[in-house]
């Protein structure tokens, strides 16, 4: 029993014992440089990822409509969180695509799986965002437009 528990503990903690510095060409020790890398990634997304233009429009529209409807702070926070989820999914999708493209020049079924699943994560986030938008903004919008009393 003790050997089995040790095996379970080892399995759960093995990843935490890996030092990334042993396997990375370089890791940033500066928080300011790390922020710069993150901003560089964001600028990459803005320049090269076409779907980001749609995200910008949808994000701005959702916030503007929320402010126009004067939704409460919690509702606005929900809108901001769901917008962030979609942006994060899109960023992760681009990262997966970049890594897969770097890993192989040849078509491989598992590369297709990785890219398709990453794209599905974005789709899932977008569907959730639409549902949240309808639930949070729908009722006050209908009231504002005089469609309900």
Secondary structure, DSSP 8 states (H G I E B T S, - for coil): -HHHHHHHHHHHHTGGG--GGGT-S-----HHHHHHHHHHHHHHHHHH-HHHHHHHHHHHHHHHHHHHTT--HHHHHHHHHHHHHHHHHHHHHHHHHHHHHHH-SS--HHHHHHHHHHHHHHHHHHHHHHHHHHHHHHHHHHHHTTS--
